[in-house]
Amino acid sequence: MLPRMRPTILSVDDEPDVLALVQFHLTRLGCEVLTASSGRVALETIRVRRPDLVLLDLMLPDIDGFGVCEILRRQPETATIPIIILSAWSTADSRHVGLELGALDYLTKPFSPKTLVARVQQLLQLPPLPQGRAETAPTPTPVTSRPPGLGWAEVA
Protein backbone atom coordinates (compact mmCIF):
# COMPACT_ATOMS: atom_id res chain seq x y z
CA MET A 1 0.00 0.00 0.00
CA LEU A 2 1.34 3.43 -0.93
CA PRO A 3 1.63 6.01 1.86
CA ARG A 4 -1.09 8.66 1.80
CA MET A 5 0.07 12.03 0.54
CA ARG A 6 -0.34 15.03 2.82
CA PRO A 7 -3.33 17.17 1.87
CA THR A 8 -2.45 20.64 0.64
CA ILE A 9 -4.43 23.59 1.96
CA LEU A 10 -4.21 27.16 0.70
CA SER A 11 -4.92 29.76 3.37
CA VAL A 12 -5.77 33.17 1.86
CA ASP A 13 -5.77 36.15 4.22
CA ASP A 14 -4.12 39.58 4.33
CA GLU A 15 -3.54 39.28 8.10
CA PRO A 16 -0.17 37.58 8.81
CA ASP A 17 -1.32 36.56 12.32
CA VAL A 18 -4.32 34.68 10.91
CA LEU A 19 -2.12 32.95 8.33
CA ALA A 20 0.32 31.91 11.06
CA LEU A 21 -2.45 30.60 13.33
CA VAL A 22 -4.06 28.58 10.54
CA GLN A 23 -0.69 27.25 9.39
CA PHE A 24 0.25 26.19 12.94
CA HIS A 25 -2.92 24.19 13.55
CA LEU A 26 -3.26 22.60 10.13
CA THR A 27 0.42 21.63 9.95
CA ARG A 28 -0.09 19.81 13.26
CA LEU A 29 -2.98 18.00 11.59
CA GLY A 30 -0.52 16.74 8.97
CA CYS A 31 -1.41 19.11 6.15
CA GLU A 32 0.89 21.10 3.91
CA VAL A 33 -0.25 24.71 4.24
CA LEU A 34 0.40 27.24 1.48
CA THR A 35 -0.38 30.90 2.10
CA ALA A 36 -1.43 33.87 -0.01
CA SER A 37 -2.11 37.43 1.11
CA SER A 38 -4.16 38.59 -1.89
CA GLY A 39 -6.72 37.27 -4.34
CA ARG A 40 -4.34 37.45 -7.28
CA VAL A 41 -1.61 35.52 -5.47
CA ALA A 42 -4.22 32.96 -4.39
CA LEU A 43 -5.40 32.40 -7.97
CA GLU A 44 -1.83 32.01 -9.23
CA THR A 45 -0.98 29.60 -6.39
CA ILE A 46 -4.08 27.55 -7.17
CA ARG A 47 -3.17 27.45 -10.86
CA VAL A 48 0.34 26.17 -10.07
CA ARG A 49 -0.28 23.89 -7.04
CA ARG A 50 -4.03 22.99 -7.06
CA PRO A 51 -4.67 22.58 -3.31
CA ASP A 52 -7.09 20.07 -1.81
CA LEU A 53 -8.88 22.86 0.10
CA VAL A 54 -8.94 26.68 0.15
CA LEU A 55 -9.52 28.75 3.29
CA LEU A 56 -10.59 32.13 1.96
CA ASP A 57 -10.91 35.53 3.63
CA LEU A 58 -13.37 37.92 2.01
CA MET A 59 -11.57 41.21 2.59
CA LEU A 60 -8.45 41.09 0.44
CA PRO A 61 -6.45 43.98 -1.01
CA ASP A 62 -7.13 43.28 -4.70
CA ILE A 63 -9.70 40.67 -5.74
CA ASP A 64 -12.02 40.06 -2.79
CA GLY A 65 -12.90 36.58 -1.58
CA PHE A 66 -16.27 36.60 -3.32
CA GLY A 67 -14.50 37.28 -6.62
CA VAL A 68 -11.92 34.55 -6.02
CA CYS A 69 -14.68 32.09 -5.16
CA GLU A 70 -16.64 32.99 -8.30
CA ILE A 71 -13.56 32.66 -10.53
CA LEU A 72 -12.72 29.25 -9.06
CA ARG A 73 -16.25 27.94 -9.56
CA ARG A 74 -16.40 29.08 -13.21
CA GLN A 75 -13.23 27.23 -14.24
CA PRO A 76 -13.68 23.47 -14.77
CA GLU A 77 -10.20 22.65 -13.41
CA THR A 78 -10.90 24.40 -10.08
CA ALA A 79 -14.69 24.10 -9.77
CA THR A 80 -14.54 21.15 -7.37
CA ILE A 81 -11.90 22.47 -4.93
CA PRO A 82 -13.62 22.77 -1.53
CA ILE A 83 -13.69 26.32 -0.14
CA ILE A 84 -14.21 27.41 3.45
CA ILE A 85 -14.72 31.14 3.90
CA LEU A 86 -12.99 32.47 7.01
CA SER A 87 -14.06 36.09 7.46
CA ALA A 88 -14.82 38.83 9.97
CA TRP A 89 -18.01 39.57 8.04
CA SER A 90 -20.66 37.90 10.13
CA THR A 91 -23.83 39.11 8.43
CA ALA A 92 -26.40 36.68 7.10
CA ASP A 93 -26.06 38.34 3.68
CA SER A 94 -22.31 37.75 3.39
CA ARG A 95 -22.73 34.15 4.58
CA HIS A 96 -25.55 33.62 2.05
CA VAL A 97 -23.55 35.11 -0.85
CA GLY A 98 -20.45 33.07 0.03
CA LEU A 99 -22.40 29.83 0.14
CA GLU A 100 -24.32 30.73 -3.03
CA LEU A 101 -21.01 31.29 -4.85
CA GLY A 102 -19.93 27.77 -3.96
CA ALA A 103 -18.18 27.83 -0.59
CA LEU A 104 -18.97 24.71 1.42
CA ASP A 105 -18.64 26.34 4.83
CA TYR A 106 -18.38 29.79 6.42
CA LEU A 107 -16.55 30.50 9.68
CA THR A 108 -16.47 33.93 11.25
CA LYS A 109 -13.47 35.57 12.90
CA PRO A 110 -12.52 35.33 15.60
CA PHE A 111 -12.74 31.57 15.12
CA SER A 112 -11.94 28.59 17.28
CA PRO A 113 -8.88 26.70 15.96
CA LYS A 114 -10.56 23.51 17.21
CA THR A 115 -13.61 24.24 15.06
CA LEU A 116 -11.44 25.02 12.03
CA VAL A 117 -9.50 21.76 12.46
CA ALA A 118 -12.76 19.81 12.82
CA ARG A 119 -14.24 21.35 9.66
CA VAL A 120 -11.05 20.65 7.67
CA GLN A 121 -10.97 17.06 8.96
CA GLN A 122 -14.59 16.61 7.97
CA LEU A 123 -14.21 18.04 4.46
CA LEU A 124 -10.98 16.17 3.70
CA GLN A 125 -11.99 13.05 5.65
CA LEU A 126 -8.85 13.16 7.81
CA PRO A 127 -8.38 11.18 11.02
CA PRO A 128 -8.55 13.05 14.34
CA LEU A 129 -5.41 14.29 16.07
CA PRO A 130 -3.88 11.73 18.45
CA GLN A 131 -4.76 12.19 22.13
CA GLY A 132 -2.33 14.36 24.08
CA ARG A 133 -1.67 16.82 21.27
CA ALA A 134 -3.12 19.95 22.77
CA GLU A 135 -4.58 22.56 20.48
CA THR A 136 -2.41 25.40 21.72
CA ALA A 137 -0.55 27.96 19.71
CA PRO A 138 1.48 31.04 20.46
CA THR A 139 -0.75 34.04 20.98
CA PRO A 140 -0.55 36.25 17.89
CA THR A 141 0.42 39.87 18.29
CA PRO A 142 -2.76 41.95 17.96
CA VAL A 143 -3.04 44.42 15.13
CA THR A 144 -3.47 47.82 16.75
CA SER A 145 -3.82 49.97 13.67
CA ARG A 146 -4.60 49.72 9.98
CA PRO A 147 -3.83 51.99 7.08
CA PRO A 148 -6.70 54.32 6.18
CA GLY A 149 -9.41 52.62 4.15
CA LEU A 150 -8.70 49.14 5.51
CA GLY A 151 -10.38 49.34 8.88
CA TRP A 152 -13.28 47.08 9.81
CA ALA A 153 -15.52 50.10 10.35
CA GLU A 154 -15.45 50.96 6.64
CA VAL A 155 -16.91 47.55 5.81
CA ALA A 156 -20.05 47.73 7.92
BELHUZI-V571940 format. One record per residue. RES is the residue in one small letter. SS is DSSP state (h for helix, s for strand, l for the rest). OMEGA is omega in whole degrees, 0 to 359 (* if undefined). D_CENTER is the distance of its C-alpha to the mean C-alpha in Angstrom with 2 decimals. Layout:
res,ss,omega,d_center
RES,SS,OMEGA,D_CENTER
RES,SS,OMEGA,D_CENTER
//
This chain:
res,ss,omega,d_center
m,l,179,31.36
l,l,177,28.75
p,l,180,26.09
r,l,178,22.64
m,l,177,20.25
r,l,175,17.10
p,l,179,14.00
t,s,180,11.81
i,s,174,8.03
l,s,176,6.60
s,s,184,4.16
v,s,181,5.38
d,l,178,7.16
d,l,177,10.96
e,l,181,11.52
p,h,180,12.49
d,h,178,12.83
v,h,178,9.28
l,h,181,8.41
a,h,180,11.50
l,h,179,10.93
v,h,181,7.79
q,h,180,9.85
f,h,185,12.91
h,h,183,12.14
l,h,173,10.67
t,h,176,13.47
r,h,178,15.87
l,l,180,14.90
g,l,181,16.08
c,l,167,13.09
e,s,183,13.07
v,s,173,10.01
l,s,180,10.11
t,s,175,8.95
a,s,182,9.69
s,l,177,10.84
s,l,179,11.95
g,h,181,11.87
r,h,179,14.86
v,h,178,13.69
a,h,181,10.60
l,h,178,13.28
e,h,179,15.66
t,h,179,13.52
i,h,179,12.86
r,h,184,16.60
v,h,189,17.66
r,h,184,15.59
r,l,181,14.28
p,l,177,11.44
d,l,183,11.70
l,s,176,8.18
v,s,171,5.35
l,s,194,1.71
l,s,172,3.92
d,l,178,6.21
l,l,184,9.68
m,l,181,11.95
l,l,187,12.10
p,l,180,15.50
d,l,175,16.51
i,l,182,15.05
d,l,183,13.06
g,h,177,10.03
f,h,179,12.79
g,h,178,14.60
v,h,180,12.00
c,h,180,11.55
e,h,179,15.35
i,h,181,16.06
l,h,182,14.15
r,h,180,16.01
r,h,183,19.29
q,l,184,19.45
p,l,183,20.86
e,l,179,19.35
t,l,187,15.70
a,l,184,16.44
t,l,178,15.73
i,l,178,12.31
p,s,179,10.38
i,s,170,7.52
i,s,175,5.89
i,s,181,6.02
l,s,191,5.50
s,s,175,8.69
a,l,178,12.13
w,l,185,13.85
s,l,181,15.36
t,l,177,18.04
a,h,180,19.00
d,h,181,19.22
s,h,176,15.67
r,h,181,14.51
h,h,181,17.27
v,h,180,16.51
g,h,180,12.84
l,h,176,14.19
e,h,180,17.21
l,l,174,15.40
g,l,175,14.07
a,l,180,10.77
l,l,181,11.67
d,s,183,10.31
y,s,177,9.66
l,s,179,9.23
t,s,175,10.94
k,l,355,11.16
p,l,183,12.90
f,l,176,11.39
s,l,176,13.13
p,h,178,11.79
k,h,179,14.19
t,h,178,12.75
l,h,180,9.19
v,h,180,11.24
a,h,180,13.47
r,h,178,11.16
v,h,178,9.83
q,h,181,13.57
q,h,182,14.69
l,h,183,12.83
l,h,181,13.74
q,l,180,16.99
l,l,177,16.88
p,l,178,19.65
p,l,175,19.34
l,l,176,19.57
p,l,178,23.29
q,l,178,25.17
g,l,177,25.70
r,l,184,22.32
a,l,178,21.47
e,l,179,17.99
t,l,180,18.86
a,l,175,17.40
p,l,179,19.04
t,l,180,18.84
p,l,176,17.03
t,l,182,19.45
p,l,176,19.16
v,l,184,19.03
t,l,177,22.49
s,l,178,22.77
r,l,174,21.16
p,l,179,22.98
p,l,178,24.75
g,l,181,22.90
l,l,181,19.44
g,l,181,20.14
w,h,184,18.65
a,h,181,22.19
e,h,184,22.32
v,l,186,19.57
a,l,*,21.44
//
